[in-house]
Amino acid sequence: MHIFNQGKYKSLHAQEVGELEAVAQQVAQDNDFRPRYHLAPPTGLLNDPNGLIFDGEKYHIFYQWFPYGAMHGMKHWQHFMTRDFQHFQQGDLLIPDELFESHGCYSGGAILWQDQIVAFYTGNTRRAGDNQRVPHQNIALFDKDGTLLSKRCLIDQAPEGYTEHVRDPKPFITAEGKIRFVVGAQRHDLTGTALLYEMDDLNSPPRLLGELAVEGFDNRHVFMWECPDLFQLEGEDVFVWSPQGKAREERRFQNNYHATYALGKLVGNRLEAKQIEELDYGFDFYAPQTVQHAEGILLGWVGLPDLTYPTDRYQWHSMLTLPRRLSLQEGKIYQQPIAQIGQLQAVELGEKFATIAGLDTAYLDIPVENQCLDLKFFDNAEGQHLALRYEKGVLTLDRTHTAQSEKMAEFGTVRHCEIANLTSLAIFFDRSVVEIFCNQGEKVFTSRFFIADRQNSVRSATPLTIKVGQVQGIALA
């Protein structure tokens, strides 16, 4: 075991006595924004969900984690296990302590092989002479109880024709029983793509099969494909990935980075796409991954690369989305949240504020029936609120009147989504995050928002009856 401690590249093995406890004390000072039913880091920064797998009895959820602060430092894999997405137990972490992961354990996925969990991940390393990044594709074996058994390197460099940006392997097992994994990559001409590898078994060397092509995707300006995920859903082939550099549009691809899916038929290394669409229209959604062996359950990172948040001053950053169950309807992916909701109560809204106890940890069922909608959620002494409007076939989420970091404001304060016939909204508030599901999951908005010392109130420009229920919090053992 190596003890890595090079500035921000500091592993948990190098922690000083009381160091994490001191960070936890800073986290505990946040009385406004810590979520109750979303997985958030105990300290430091959370980003991509990793190694998501159902082992036949329980789900294993790993995520990228830098423990020491709200910055992208040495990446570890945090590890939780759950049977119901409500009660979670800690499993062994993936801690960088080998030379093939000297600067962090980057993202990846997992498969079951001979009754063990095999996590594929990218080991981030840097060459001593010139500090050049050298990506390593590694595996780590866990038993179903969550115990780390071993880890080793499979590939110790980027293939010919590609830069050092080759990362995030997501594995699957073919119908023939072979192991394949798809990896995000950047060509030498600085364009993004994904690579397919195949192994006969865990002891055979990976063979590069070539690039994965997605017909119909506009790859102009895209310099990297991150977090690729190739799977089947209800008999269709689906590719989910996060293309970096795609040009922003007024009502689509509105963030600096995006999460996209292509739905169609995989022929060799070519996906003949019938539908290409964003997975989420909100401000903060990236790097989604499906759970292996779980019939289309997906989690994403409530965050984006290069963003800062007001909670960074408390030394914690980001969270995971609610788990979402994917389905196909009318040739598109629909997303439905998995959450435990208490008894619903009807609430009458009008032009005056309606105070709703526990609104900031509540579920709201709002009938729209294609009528105009103008809602303002929460209030405080500074007049801050979160606004949601629907008119002329466009749903708009507006966080202009909320606290924002400079980085948040840099990319605008409104997000739009075209929905020709909006019939219903399901809204989940969890203190500083909102997930909005339109038309039973046809379109989704995931966003952070920050309103301190808030009043749990709603104002509607027109009379409206909604249903409200509390969402059950999660418990970590």
N, C-alpha and C positions, 0 to 999 in steps of 0.2 A: 504494500500500500504506500502511495506517495501522498505527502501533505502539501497541497497546492495553496500558496498564499502570495499572489503577485498583484497587489493593488486590488482592483475589483474582481480579479480571478482568484477568489478565496473560497475554498470548499468548507463544508461543515466540519471536516476533520481539523481545520485550523482555527476554529472558534475559540475565543478566550473565555475564561470563567466569567459567567454573568453577562456575556455580550448579547446573546439573544434575549435574555430577560430584560435588558435595558431597552432593546428595540420594542419588545412586547409592551413595555410600559408606555412608550410613545403611541403605539397603536391603541391602547386602552383609553387614551385621552380623546379619541374620536367618539363623541356622543351623538353625532348626527347621521353618519353615512355608512356605517358598517352594516352589511346585509344580514337578514335573519334566516333566509331559506335558499340563498345561493352560496356555493362553495367559494370562499375567499381565503387568501393566504393568512396564516397565523401572524406572520410578519413579512415584510418585504414585498417583492413583486411576483405576481402570477401572470403567466401568459398562456401559450398554447396548451390545449388538452392533448394528452399523449397516451399511447398504449391502452386505449379503451377496449375492454374485452369482457365478455360474459363467459365465466368458466364452467357453466352448467348449473351453478348454484348462486353465485353472486357476481356482481359487477366490480371490475377493477378500474379505477379512475386515477390516472397519473396526470400531473400537469407540470409545466415548466415553472421553476421556482428559484428566485434569488432571495435567500433568507434575510440578508443584512440590511436591506433598504429598498426604497422605491426607485430602483434603477436596474438596467439590464446588465447585471454582472455575471458572475459564474453561475451557469444554469445547472440546477439539480432537477431530478424528477421527484416531486412529492407523490405520495401513493395512499389512496384510500380505497376501501372495499365496502360494498353495500349490497343488501338484498332488495331494498325498497326505495332507494334514493332519499330516504329520510334519516336512517341511522347508519353512521359511517364508523368504520374502524381503521386504525392506522396500519399500513403495511410497511415493509422495508422500503426505504428510499433508494433511488439511484443517485449515488454520490460520486462525483468525478474523483477517482483516486488511482487511475492508471494513465500511462503516458499516451495511450490512444484516445484520451478524453481530457487532456491536460488543461484545456481552457473551457470546459463545460460539456454537459450532455444535452445536445440539441434534440429537436423533436423527432418523433417516429411513432410507429404503431406496434401491434402485437398480434400473435396467433397462438393457438393451442397446438402443441406438437408433443405427441407421446405423453399426454397428460400433464405437460408443463406449459407455463406461460413463457413465450419467447418474445421479448421486447426488442424490436429493431430500432436503432437510434443513430444519430450522427454524433460522433465524437469531434468536438471542436479542438483543434490543436494549432499551435503556431511554431514555425520553424525558428530556431534560436538565432541563426545568422542574420536573417532579414525580416523577421516577424511576419512572414507570409503565412496565411492560413492554409492548412492542409486538412481537408475533411477526411474523416475515417467513418466508414459504415460499420457499426458494431451490433452485437446482440448481447442481451442479458437474460438469463434464465431465472424464473421465479417458480416456486411451487404454488399451489392453489391457496395455501394459507397466507401467501404474501411474503414469504421468505426469499430473499435473494440468494441464489445458489452459485452462480458463476457469471462471468462475462468475458467476451473476447472480441477481437477485431476480425471483420470479414474482408474489408477492402481498405487499403491504407493510402489511397490517393484518388484524385479526380481522374476520370477516364480522358483519353486523348480527345482534344477538340472542345474541352469544357474548362471553365474557370474554377476557382476554388469554391464557388457557390454551388455545391452539390450536396443536398441535405434533405432531411425529413422522410426517411423511408417508411412507407406504409405497406405491410405484407398481407398476403392472402394465399390460400391454398387452392390450386386449380382442381378441376374435375378429375384430372389424371393423377392427383396426389402430389404434384410438385409445388414447391414454394416459389412464389413470385413476389417481388416488391417493386413499387413505383417510387421514384425519387425525384424531387424538384431539382432543377438544374438551370445553369446559365451557359450558353454557348460562348465561344471566344469572340464572336461578333456582338456580344452583350445583349442577346435576345433570350427570352425565357422559353423553357421547354420542360419536359419530364422524361425520365429514362425508365425503361423496364428491365429488370434483372430476373433471372430464374436460377433456382437451385434444385437439384434432385432430392436433397435432404439437408439436414443441418451440417453435415460433415463434408459436403461437396462445395467447391468454390463457386461463387456466383458468376453467371454468364450474362453479359450485356446483350439483350435482345434488340435494342435500338430505342429510338424515341417514340413516345406516345403522341400521336397526332390527333387533334380535335378539329374535325372539319367544321367550318363555319365560324370559328372564333377569330375575331379581329385581334391579332397579336402585335399590331403596330404599337410602338413605344413601350411594349412590355419587356422589362429587362430581367425578370426572374419569376419562376413559378414556385411558390412555396406550398407546403403542407398538402401534397396531392393525396387523394383517396379514391381508389377505383373499386367499385363494388356493384352488386346487383340488388335491385329493388323491384319486387313484384314482376320478375322476369325480364326487366329492362336493365341495360348497363348504364351506370351512372359514374361520372367523374366529377369530383369536387376538388377545387383547388383555389389558391389565393394568388392571382396574377398581380405582380407589382409593376406599376408604371402605366397602367391603362388610363387613357385620357378621361378626365372627369366630364360628366354631362350634367345638364340642368336638372333632370329628373331620374337619371340612372347613373350608377357608378359615381356617386356624389362625394365619396370620401377620398382620402389620399391613397388608400389601398382597399381592395375589395375581396369578397368571397363569392365564388361563382360555381354553378353546376352546369354540366352538359349531360343531356339525357338522350340515349339512342341505342345503337348496336355496335359492339366492338368486333371488328373484323381484323384479325391479326393485331397489329399495333395501331390501328386506325379506328377512332370512334366516329361513326357516322351519326352526327348529332341531329336530333329532331327538335330539340329545345335547348337553348342556352340562356341562362337567367341568373341574376343575383339571388343569393339565399336570404339576404336581409337588407332592408332599406334604411336602417337606423344609422346613428352616428358611430356606434361602437360595436363592431362585430367582425371577427377575423378568425382565421385558422381553424375552421370547424373540422370535426372528425367523427365518423360513425363508429359505433361500438361493434366490434367483431362478434359474430354469432348472436346478435340481438335483434334481428328483424328490423333494421332501419332506425335505430335510436342514434341521435346525433347530439353532441355538445359543441359549443363554440366558446371562444374567448371574448368576453365583454371588454373589448379594448382594441387598440390599433398600434402598430409600430410607430415609434417616434412621438407618441402623445404623452403629455403630462396631465395630471388631474389634481384638483384641490386636496385630495386625500394624501398626496405624496408627502405633505408636511407632517403627516402622522406616521410616515414610514410603512405604508401599505398601499398596494396598487393593483386594481382590477379584480376580476372574479370570473367564474364560469357561468354560462347561461343555465337556465333550466334545461334538463334533458328534454329532447323533442323527438316525438315519433313521426317518422316520415311516411307518407303514402303518396300514391299517384292518383290524380284526378284530372281528367280532361287533358292528359298529356303533359301535366306539370307536377312538380313536387309541392305537396302541402305539408305543413309542419304543425303538429299539435303538442302543446306542453304537457309534461308529466309532473303533476303537483297534487298535493292533498289540500282540498279546499273545504272549509267549514260551511255551516249552514248559511244559505243566501238570504238576504233581507232586501226588500224593495226600498229604494230611496227616491224621493221626488226632488228633482232639480229645477231651478228656475234662475232668474236674473240675480237673485240674492244668493249669498254664500250659503251652501248647505254644509254644515260641519259633520264629518263622518269619522267616528272614532277608529283609530288604527288604519286610516287610509294609506299611510305610507308602507304598510306591509299587507296590502289587501289585493283581492281579485275583483275586477269590475266586469260585469256583463252588460254591454251597452247595445241596445237595438238601434240601428241607423235607418234601415229600409230606404236607402238611397236619398235620404233627406239631408239638408244642410246641417252641419254640426259645428259648434263653436264652444269649446270647453277650456276652462282655466283651472288647473289643479294646484292646490297649496297656496299659501300666502305667508308673508312675514312682514316685519316692520319696514323692510326695504322695498316692499311691493313686489318681491320676486314670485314668479309662478312659472309653471310649465303649460304651454298652450297646445291644443290639438284642434285642427279644423278640417272639415270636409266640405268642399263645394266644387261644382263643375267637374266632377270625376277625379279630383285630386285630394288625397289625404296629406296633410302637412303637420309635421311635428316641429314645434318652435321652442327652443330653449334660450332665446335671446335674453329673457328676463330671469336668468339664473346665474349663479357664480360660475365662472369659467377661467381656466388657465389661458395664457397667451396662445399656447399650441392648439387648444380646443377652438378658440375664436378664429384662429388663422384659416380654418377650413369651413367657416360659415356657421350660422346658428339655426338654420332651418333645413329640414329634409322632406322631400316630397315623394309621393308614390301615386302613380296613375292607377285608379281602380274604377272602372266604368260603372259598376253596380255594387256599392258597398252596403251590405245588409246588416253586418254585426261586427262588433269589436270585443275582444277579450283582452283585458289589460291587467298586467301583473306589476304592482309596485313593490319594491323592496328597498326602501330608504333612499338609495342614490342610484337605482337602476330601474328602468321600465322596459318590459317586453310587451309589445302590442301585436296581437294576432288578428288579422283581418279575414272575415269570411271563412271562419273555421280553419285558418292557417294558409289561405291562398297567398297572402303577402304578410311579411313580418317586419316590425321595427324593433331593434334593440338599441338602447341608449342609456348612457349615464346622464345624470342631472344632479345639481348641487344647490339645495335650498336649506340653509341652516335655520334653526329655531323656527321651524315652520308650523303653521296652523294646518291641520288636516281638513281642508275644505275644498269644495268644488263649486264652480259657477258655470251655468249653462246659459247661452244667449236665448235659448228657447226652452219651454217646458219639456221635461224629459224624465222618464222613469227608468232607473237602472237597478241592477241587482248587485249587491256587495257581499263578499264573504272574506274571512281571514284565511290566509295561507299558512299551513302548518310549518313551523320552523324545523330546521335540520338539527340533528344531535351528533356530535363528534365524540367518540370514545377514546 
